[in-house]
Amino acid sequence: MKIIILGAGQVGGTLAEHLASEANDITVVDTDGDRLRELGDRLDIRTIQGRGSFPTVLRQAGADDADMLVAVTNSDETNMVACQVAYTLFHTPTKIARVREPAYLTRAGLFDNEAIPVDVLISPEQVVTNYIKRLIEYPGALQVIDFADGKAQLVASKAYYGGPLVGQQLKELRAHMPGVDTRVAAIYRRNRAIVPRGDTVIEADDEVFFIAARGNIRAVMSELRRLEDSYRRVVIAGGGNIGERLAEAIESRYQVKIIEKSPARCRHLSEVLDSTIVLQGSASDRDLLLEENINDADMFLALTNDDEANIMSSLLAKRLGARKVITLINNTAYVDLVQGGEIDIAISPQLATIGTLLTHVRRGDVVSVHSLRRGAAEAIEAIAHGDAKSSKVVGRRIRDIALPPDTTIGAVIRDEEVLIAHDDTLIESGDHVILFLMDKRHIRDVERLFQVGLAFF
């Protein structure tokens, strides 16, 4: 696939890295020559220096025959104009734009071919807000992913000493929970992937990915660890777009406080939020945190744009007694360094957003893609089409499907029913199939499984 990426920042660079490793023809456009040289030296891609909204630059990047334009510069306006130019002059089939400003996003009818021709809108702040909101709903989870509009969920959780299933074989899971059906999709032990089988023994500190119907998630988590009490008191450091959206989303169910430095931003937050307490000050101010009883906080969320400030305030909050700490980290190199110590969960906005972009790049009818383990693995929701003659999956039982190495099918969603995958589960046309790939090198093989052959037509 020929793809033009406008913007070589964190999101654009991460996307280029993902796609270049999958044999796509990638061109990255940016005004920063140094950043382009760094990307070009590291990846097998073309780079063009210039403004991505200029017709001459887009033509130089190959817009005449590009399959897709992904506009993820730091300017909403540049992204929108680039999509307009690509549509009008080059008839680019798929146009994706990152738009952050709520004033644009809330205008109905603004983004269609009669106005601004954007096929897919990406709002990183909303993606990250939803990501964090799911973590708050499931105490103890490291990652929570929705499939089929939330009917099924894939959850990552760390197994702890004392969990009923720790030290037991996976096949014992059904005996422990006779009324609950679930499947363990993958296990990571000391950062090494293990393909789960019935005789696999779960050890303490294993990171376990399992899939189940939404209503069964907490029951499965209780088998891996002592179930944590629900969160009640949440402290948010940073009242920017993400902090504001998150507070707005959860303030009706939790006691929320926001710590924000800017007096003007504090006034704005006080006006738009209903029950959230807004505090002016620094989240790294020890006296302020003590005064606000940080030791009683169930969750401390550092959501500013400054990685170092987020890390330091998170470490301080944890030392002062905050029960759980989540930190937003823009530099993906920091994520593995800080997660799992005093900082419980580190979130990369780029990796959280990348799945939304990859959904529209994948071949076959792929509904959603989620990046896992900091981009090392993927979870995919694909729709099976065709019949037994034209499809490699329809009309076959899971044990008869030639899955690539290190790939598992976790569940099948059929209409409103969630079917946890077992060897004898039969795939039907229209089924939403949830797959877990521990090795992304096999992504093309998975895509080919869900492409309908010519016999179907």
TITOR-651227 format. One line per field, with one value per residue (C-alpha): residue number from 1; residue in three letters; x, y, z. Coordinates in Angstrom, 2 decimals. Each point is the difference from the previous one (the first is absolute). Example, Ala and Ser with C-alpha at 12.3 -4.5 7.8 and 13.67 -1.06 7.14 Angstrom:
<atoms>
seq = c(1,2) $
type = c(ALA,SER) $
X = c(12.30,1.37) $
Y = c(-4.50,3.44) $
Z = c(7.80,-0.66) $
</atoms>
This chain:
<atoms>
seq = c(1,2,3,4,5,6,7,8,9,10,11,12,13,14,15,16,17,18,19,20,21,22,23,24,25,26,27,28,29,30,31,32,33,34,35,36,37,38,39,40,41,42,43,44,45,46,47,48,49,50,51,52,53,54,55,56,57,58,59,60,61,62,63,64,65,66,67,68,69,70,71,72,73,74,75,76,77,78,79,80,81,82,83,84,85,86,87,88,89,90,91,92,93,94,95,96,97,98,99,100,101,102,103,104,105,106,107,108,109,110,111,112,113,114,115,116,117,118,119,120,121,122,123,124,125,126,127,128,129,130,131,132,133,134,135,136,137,138,139,140,141,142,143,144,145,146,147,148,149,150,151,152,153,154,155,156,157,158,159,160,161,162,163,164,165,166,167,168,169,170,171,172,173,174,175,176,177,178,179,180,181,182,183,184,185,186,187,188,189,190,191,192,193,194,195,196,197,198,199,200,201,202,203,204,205,206,207,208,209,210,211,212,213,214,215,216,217,218,219,220,221,222,223,224,225,226,227,228,229,230,231,232,233,234,235,236,237,238,239,240,241,242,243,244,245,246,247,248,249,250,251,252,253,254,255,256,257,258,259,260,261,262,263,264,265,266,267,268,269,270,271,272,273,274,275,276,277,278,279,280,281,282,283,284,285,286,287,288,289,290,291,292,293,294,295,296,297,298,299,300,301,302,303,304,305,306,307,308,309,310,311,312,313,314,315,316,317,318,319,320,321,322,323,324,325,326,327,328,329,330,331,332,333,334,335,336,337,338,339,340,341,342,343,344,345,346,347,348,349,350,351,352,353,354,355,356,357,358,359,360,361,362,363,364,365,366,367,368,369,370,371,372,373,374,375,376,377,378,379,380,381,382,383,384,385,386,387,388,389,390,391,392,393,394,395,396,397,398,399,400,401,402,403,404,405,406,407,408,409,410,411,412,413,414,415,416,417,418,419,420,421,422,423,424,425,426,427,428,429,430,431,432,433,434,435,436,437,438,439,440,441,442,443,444,445,446,447,448,449,450,451,452,453,454,455,456,457) $
type = c(MET,LYS,ILE,ILE,ILE,LEU,GLY,ALA,GLY,GLN,VAL,GLY,GLY,THR,LEU,ALA,GLU,HIS,LEU,ALA,SER,GLU,ALA,ASN,ASP,ILE,THR,VAL,VAL,ASP,THR,ASP,GLY,ASP,ARG,LEU,ARG,GLU,LEU,GLY,ASP,ARG,LEU,ASP,ILE,ARG,THR,ILE,GLN,GLY,ARG,GLY,SER,PHE,PRO,THR,VAL,LEU,ARG,GLN,ALA,GLY,ALA,ASP,ASP,ALA,ASP,MET,LEU,VAL,ALA,VAL,THR,ASN,SER,ASP,GLU,THR,ASN,MET,VAL,ALA,CYS,GLN,VAL,ALA,TYR,THR,LEU,PHE,HIS,THR,PRO,THR,LYS,ILE,ALA,ARG,VAL,ARG,GLU,PRO,ALA,TYR,LEU,THR,ARG,ALA,GLY,LEU,PHE,ASP,ASN,GLU,ALA,ILE,PRO,VAL,ASP,VAL,LEU,ILE,SER,PRO,GLU,GLN,VAL,VAL,THR,ASN,TYR,ILE,LYS,ARG,LEU,ILE,GLU,TYR,PRO,GLY,ALA,LEU,GLN,VAL,ILE,ASP,PHE,ALA,ASP,GLY,LYS,ALA,GLN,LEU,VAL,ALA,SER,LYS,ALA,TYR,TYR,GLY,GLY,PRO,LEU,VAL,GLY,GLN,GLN,LEU,LYS,GLU,LEU,ARG,ALA,HIS,MET,PRO,GLY,VAL,ASP,THR,ARG,VAL,ALA,ALA,ILE,TYR,ARG,ARG,ASN,ARG,ALA,ILE,VAL,PRO,ARG,GLY,ASP,THR,VAL,ILE,GLU,ALA,ASP,ASP,GLU,VAL,PHE,PHE,ILE,ALA,ALA,ARG,GLY,ASN,ILE,ARG,ALA,VAL,MET,SER,GLU,LEU,ARG,ARG,LEU,GLU,ASP,SER,TYR,ARG,ARG,VAL,VAL,ILE,ALA,GLY,GLY,GLY,ASN,ILE,GLY,GLU,ARG,LEU,ALA,GLU,ALA,ILE,GLU,SER,ARG,TYR,GLN,VAL,LYS,ILE,ILE,GLU,LYS,SER,PRO,ALA,ARG,CYS,ARG,HIS,LEU,SER,GLU,VAL,LEU,ASP,SER,THR,ILE,VAL,LEU,GLN,GLY,SER,ALA,SER,ASP,ARG,ASP,LEU,LEU,LEU,GLU,GLU,ASN,ILE,ASN,ASP,ALA,ASP,MET,PHE,LEU,ALA,LEU,THR,ASN,ASP,ASP,GLU,ALA,ASN,ILE,MET,SER,SER,LEU,LEU,ALA,LYS,ARG,LEU,GLY,ALA,ARG,LYS,VAL,ILE,THR,LEU,ILE,ASN,ASN,THR,ALA,TYR,VAL,ASP,LEU,VAL,GLN,GLY,GLY,GLU,ILE,ASP,ILE,ALA,ILE,SER,PRO,GLN,LEU,ALA,THR,ILE,GLY,THR,LEU,LEU,THR,HIS,VAL,ARG,ARG,GLY,ASP,VAL,VAL,SER,VAL,HIS,SER,LEU,ARG,ARG,GLY,ALA,ALA,GLU,ALA,ILE,GLU,ALA,ILE,ALA,HIS,GLY,ASP,ALA,LYS,SER,SER,LYS,VAL,VAL,GLY,ARG,ARG,ILE,ARG,ASP,ILE,ALA,LEU,PRO,PRO,ASP,THR,THR,ILE,GLY,ALA,VAL,ILE,ARG,ASP,GLU,GLU,VAL,LEU,ILE,ALA,HIS,ASP,ASP,THR,LEU,ILE,GLU,SER,GLY,ASP,HIS,VAL,ILE,LEU,PHE,LEU,MET,ASP,LYS,ARG,HIS,ILE,ARG,ASP,VAL,GLU,ARG,LEU,PHE,GLN,VAL,GLY,LEU,ALA,PHE,PHE) $
X = c(0.00,1.31,-0.43,0.97,0.45,-0.03,1.84,3.15,-0.79,-0.63,-3.21,1.21,3.39,-1.52,-2.50,2.76,2.01,-2.96,-0.90,3.53,0.59,-3.05,1.21,-2.04,1.22,0.30,0.78,0.26,-0.36,1.09,1.61,2.65,2.94,1.94,-2.93,-0.49,3.68,-0.18,-3.07,1.48,3.23,-1.92,-2.89,-0.43,-2.16,0.03,0.04,-1.02,0.72,-2.79,-3.51,-2.36,-2.95,1.77,-1.10,3.58,1.28,-2.79,0.68,3.71,-0.97,-1.89,-3.59,-0.95,-0.22,0.00,-2.49,-0.16,0.89,0.54,0.23,1.33,1.88,-0.32,-2.35,-3.69,-0.33,2.94,-1.43,-3.44,1.30,2.29,-3.02,-1.90,2.89,0.45,-3.71,-0.35,3.24,1.10,-3.22,1.79,-2.32,0.51,0.79,0.67,0.52,0.94,-2.26,0.34,-2.10,-3.46,-1.46,0.58,-1.01,-3.39,-1.19,-2.33,0.48,3.38,1.94,-1.51,0.67,-2.30,2.00,3.41,0.60,1.45,-0.88,1.32,0.45,2.57,-0.17,2.95,-1.33,-3.30,1.74,2.22,-2.94,-1.98,3.09,0.47,-3.72,-0.02,3.00,-1.86,-3.01,2.14,2.39,3.06,-0.16,3.06,-1.93,-3.69,-1.15,-3.56,-1.17,-3.36,-1.15,1.06,-1.76,3.36,3.16,3.66,1.67,3.64,0.57,3.01,-0.29,0.91,0.93,-3.19,-2.13,-2.11,1.36,3.66,1.99,-2.84,-0.34,-2.22,-2.37,-0.96,-1.54,-3.34,-0.21,0.65,-2.75,-2.57,-2.43,2.55,1.56,3.32,3.16,3.55,1.34,3.61,2.37,3.11,2.56,3.07,-0.82,-0.04,-3.19,-1.45,-2.71,-2.55,-1.01,-2.11,3.02,1.61,0.52,-0.61,2.79,0.03,0.92,-1.21,-1.76,-3.12,-2.19,-3.46,-3.23,-3.53,-3.46,-0.11,-2.03,2.56,3.18,0.14,-0.65,2.97,2.26,-0.80,1.60,3.34,0.22,-1.80,-2.80,0.58,-2.69,-1.57,1.59,-1.79,2.44,1.87,2.62,0.92,3.21,-0.46,-3.16,0.70,-2.23,0.47,-0.33,-3.16,-1.62,0.80,-1.36,-3.16,-0.42,0.44,-1.04,-3.54,1.33,3.21,1.31,2.32,2.61,2.06,3.31,0.82,2.69,-1.66,-2.47,-1.86,-0.32,-1.22,-2.75,-1.04,-0.06,-2.08,-2.57,-0.35,0.25,-2.86,1.32,3.77,2.12,2.52,3.24,2.53,3.58,2.70,-0.54,3.65,-0.71,0.36,-1.86,-2.95,-0.26,0.12,-2.55,-2.35,0.43,1.77,0.44,-3.78,-0.04,-0.88,1.53,2.43,0.13,2.84,-1.35,2.03,1.99,3.31,1.36,2.50,-2.62,-2.38,2.62,1.15,-3.50,-1.02,3.00,-0.74,-3.71,0.86,2.52,-2.60,-2.52,-2.07,-1.34,0.43,1.96,-0.49,2.37,-0.29,3.34,0.46,3.52,-0.61,3.60,-0.94,-3.03,1.82,2.43,-2.65,-2.88,-0.24,2.05,-1.48,-1.98,-2.67,-0.96,1.71,-2.14,1.40,-2.51,1.71,-0.40,-3.58,-0.83,1.91,-2.57,-2.70,2.20,1.02,-3.66,-0.31,3.25,-0.64,-1.26,-3.14,-3.02,1.81,-2.23,2.60,3.71,1.59,3.69,1.10,3.17,1.32,-0.51,1.51,-3.34,-3.41,-3.62,-2.20,-3.75,-0.74,-3.29,-0.21,-1.65,-0.78,-0.67,1.96,1.22,1.09,1.22,2.85,-1.93,-3.76,-1.46,3.08,0.56,2.79,2.18,-0.15,1.00,3.64,0.88,3.47,2.51,-0.56,-3.55,-3.10,-3.73,-1.44,-3.70,-2.70,-2.81,-3.13,-2.77,-0.41,1.64,3.62,1.42,3.33,2.15,0.55,1.47,-3.45,-1.45,-1.36,0.53,-3.01,-0.26,-0.52,1.78,2.28,3.19,2.41,3.62,3.13,3.36,3.11,2.25,-0.99,2.09,-2.96,-2.53,-0.17,-0.76,-2.91,-1.32,0.08,-2.07,-2.85,0.15,-2.75,1.11,-1.26,-2.43,-2.14,-0.63) $
Y = c(0.00,3.47,2.32,3.65,1.09,3.74,0.77,-1.67,0.58,-2.69,-1.33,0.28,-1.51,-2.88,-0.71,0.03,-2.45,-2.38,0.14,-0.06,-3.37,-1.40,0.53,3.15,2.83,2.87,3.67,2.40,3.76,2.58,3.45,-1.26,-1.24,-1.35,-2.14,-1.32,-0.94,-1.86,-1.95,-0.64,-1.38,-2.36,-1.14,-1.13,2.98,3.07,3.45,3.36,3.34,2.56,1.00,-2.93,2.15,1.39,-1.69,0.00,-1.79,-2.59,-0.66,-0.42,-2.48,-2.08,1.07,-0.74,-3.72,-0.20,-2.34,1.96,3.36,0.16,3.61,0.07,3.30,2.17,2.37,-0.93,2.51,-1.42,-3.50,1.07,2.02,-2.88,-2.34,2.54,0.35,-3.80,-0.44,2.83,-0.34,-3.60,-1.94,-1.84,-2.89,0.17,3.13,-0.10,3.15,0.67,2.74,1.07,3.14,-0.80,3.01,-1.90,-3.41,1.10,1.51,-2.47,-0.34,1.75,-3.09,-1.46,0.26,3.02,1.95,-1.19,-3.48,-1.95,-3.69,-0.77,2.43,-0.77,1.79,-1.21,1.73,-1.88,-3.32,0.43,1.16,-3.14,-2.14,1.42,-0.14,-3.78,-0.43,1.87,-2.29,-3.13,0.43,-2.19,-0.09,1.07,0.38,-0.35,-0.21,-0.01,-2.15,0.00,3.20,-1.31,-3.38,-1.72,1.35,-0.95,0.72,-0.14,-0.68,-1.02,-3.26,0.28,-2.44,-1.21,0.15,-3.21,-0.89,0.84,-3.25,-1.78,-1.18,2.07,-2.90,0.37,3.40,-1.47,-2.10,3.10,1.93,-2.46,2.76,2.22,-0.58,1.70,-0.58,1.01,1.50,0.50,-0.04,2.15,-1.32,2.17,1.82,-3.24,-1.06,-3.43,-1.60,-1.24,-3.67,-2.07,-1.22,3.47,0.91,3.62,1.43,3.03,3.21,-1.40,2.59,-1.82,1.10,-1.54,0.59,-0.36,1.48,3.41,-1.26,-2.71,2.09,0.60,-3.69,-1.04,2.65,-1.38,-3.31,1.71,2.40,1.25,2.14,3.65,2.26,2.41,3.41,2.95,2.90,1.07,2.78,1.30,1.98,2.20,1.72,-0.07,-1.62,-3.55,0.99,1.99,-2.72,-2.70,2.03,0.72,-3.71,-1.33,2.78,-1.34,-3.33,0.98,2.73,1.89,2.70,1.73,1.73,2.62,2.71,2.56,2.36,0.60,-3.73,-0.52,2.55,-1.77,-3.41,1.39,1.27,-3.16,-2.73,-0.71,-1.72,-0.20,1.98,2.18,0.87,2.54,-1.10,-2.50,-3.75,-0.21,2.19,-2.37,2.27,0.35,-3.76,-0.57,2.75,-1.70,-3.39,-1.73,-3.02,-0.54,0.14,-3.25,1.19,2.75,0.83,2.17,1.32,3.13,0.42,-0.15,-3.56,0.91,1.89,-2.95,-2.49,2.09,0.85,-3.67,-1.20,2.60,-0.90,-3.69,0.66,2.06,-2.84,0.13,-3.51,-0.16,2.27,0.39,2.20,1.40,-0.36,1.58,-1.34,-3.69,-0.82,0.90,-2.28,-3.26,1.78,1.29,-2.51,-2.70,1.66,2.77,1.09,-2.64,0.77,2.19,1.02,1.05,2.18,-0.98,-3.74,0.47,1.94,-2.18,-2.82,2.35,0.84,-3.60,-1.05,1.83,-1.35,-3.69,-2.05,-2.08,1.20,1.09,1.84,0.88,-0.35,0.47,0.30,-2.05,-0.29,3.36,-1.02,-3.50,-1.78,0.76,-0.92,0.07,-0.17,-1.27,-0.93,-3.33,0.12,-2.45,-3.71,-3.22,0.24,3.64,0.48,-1.54,0.32,-0.16,-3.49,-1.20,-0.90,1.88,-3.12,-0.27,3.63,0.42,2.77,1.55,-0.79,1.71,0.99,-0.95,0.55,1.20,0.44,0.16,2.54,-1.10,2.60,0.72,-3.23,-0.27,-3.46,-0.68,-1.84,-3.73,-2.51,-1.12,3.52,0.37,3.34,1.33,2.81,3.33,-1.09,2.51,-1.94,1.26,-0.98,0.53,0.26,-0.32,0.41,2.86,-1.41,-2.28,2.82,-0.47,-3.72,0.86,2.59,-2.58,-2.37,2.51,1.03,-1.52,-1.97,0.65,-2.93,2.16,2.45) $
Z = c(0.00,-0.90,2.98,0.51,3.62,0.70,3.23,1.31,3.67,2.60,-1.61,-3.61,0.81,1.97,-2.78,-2.63,2.11,0.27,-3.68,-1.46,1.65,-1.81,-3.59,-0.70,-2.26,2.53,-0.62,2.96,-0.50,2.57,0.21,2.45,-2.07,2.98,1.13,-3.54,-0.29,3.30,-1.19,-3.44,1.46,2.27,-2.21,-3.59,-1.03,-2.27,1.58,-1.45,1.69,-0.39,1.06,-0.37,-1.03,-3.11,-3.28,-1.34,3.10,-0.11,-3.69,0.77,2.75,-2.55,0.68,-3.64,0.72,3.82,1.66,3.23,1.54,3.77,1.19,3.56,0.19,3.11,-1.86,-0.36,-2.81,-1.96,0.35,-1.21,-2.96,-1.03,-0.14,-2.08,-2.46,-0.20,-0.74,-2.52,-1.97,0.45,0.82,2.82,1.04,3.78,1.99,3.75,2.06,3.60,1.35,3.62,0.33,1.45,-1.84,-3.26,1.29,1.31,-3.30,-1.72,-3.76,-0.05,-1.03,-3.15,-3.73,-0.35,2.62,1.25,-1.51,2.93,0.02,3.49,2.89,2.68,3.34,2.12,3.12,-0.23,-0.70,3.09,2.13,-0.88,0.64,3.51,0.78,-0.62,2.33,2.75,-0.45,0.54,2.96,-0.48,-3.80,-2.02,-3.26,-0.91,-3.63,-1.31,-2.90,-1.78,1.74,3.40,-0.12,0.52,1.60,-0.06,3.34,1.06,3.69,2.06,1.94,3.69,2.74,1.63,-3.15,-0.23,-3.45,0.68,-0.03,-1.79,-3.60,-2.30,-0.51,3.67,-0.73,-1.08,3.17,2.12,-1.79,-1.37,-1.01,-1.73,-3.41,-0.77,-2.00,0.78,-3.24,1.06,2.96,0.35,2.49,0.61,-3.25,-1.99,-1.80,0.80,-2.17,2.56,-0.03,2.36,1.95,0.28,3.66,1.01,2.16,2.26,-1.88,-3.33,-2.15,-1.13,-2.92,0.12,-1.89,1.36,-0.25,1.68,2.96,0.85,0.09,3.76,0.73,-2.16,1.53,3.46,-1.05,-0.68,2.94,3.04,-1.41,0.79,1.40,-2.47,-0.24,1.59,0.37,-3.15,-0.22,-3.48,-0.53,-3.06,-1.14,-3.74,-2.61,1.33,3.66,-0.70,-2.14,2.54,2.93,-1.98,-0.81,3.56,2.40,0.37,1.38,1.82,2.29,-2.35,0.61,-2.69,0.72,-2.66,-0.05,-2.28,1.74,-3.28,-0.64,3.58,-0.56,-3.20,1.73,2.87,-2.49,-2.13,2.65,2.39,3.10,-0.58,2.50,-1.88,1.80,-1.27,0.60,-0.93,0.30,1.09,3.03,2.95,2.39,-2.39,-0.43,3.74,0.59,-2.47,1.74,-2.87,2.28,-0.25,-3.82,-1.74,-3.27,-1.00,-3.72,-1.38,-3.32,-0.82,-3.24,1.89,0.38,2.70,2.02,-0.34,1.17,2.97,1.22,-0.35,2.03,2.67,0.16,0.34,2.76,1.84,-0.06,-3.20,-0.59,-3.79,-2.34,-3.78,-2.00,-3.52,-1.84,-3.45,-0.50,-0.71,1.02,3.58,0.24,0.72,2.33,2.40,-0.11,2.61,2.74,2.08,-3.05,-0.53,-3.61,-2.61,-2.97,-3.37,-1.91,-3.24,0.55,1.23,-3.18,-2.44,0.09,-1.27,-2.98,-0.67,-0.17,-3.33,-1.42,0.56,-2.95,0.30,1.96,3.16,2.50,2.59,0.75,3.41,0.71,3.02,2.02,-1.25,-3.63,0.23,-0.45,-1.48,0.62,-3.10,-0.52,-3.51,-1.67,-1.80,-3.45,-2.76,0.21,0.37,-3.62,-0.07,3.58,1.95,3.30,-0.69,0.43,1.85,3.63,1.72,0.25,-3.83,-0.72,-1.06,2.44,-0.28,2.76,3.37,-0.99,1.96,-0.45,3.29,-0.67,-2.65,0.24,-1.84,0.07,3.73,1.20,1.16,-0.76,1.69,-2.53,0.42,-2.45,-1.21,-0.42,-3.56,-1.78,-1.92,-2.53,1.77,3.20,1.67,0.77,2.68,-0.63,2.06,-1.80,2.12,-3.04,-2.30,-2.84,-0.73,-0.42,-3.79,0.45,2.30,-2.47,-2.80,2.13,0.01,-3.65,-2.09,-3.04,-3.55,0.28,2.25,-2.84) $
</atoms>
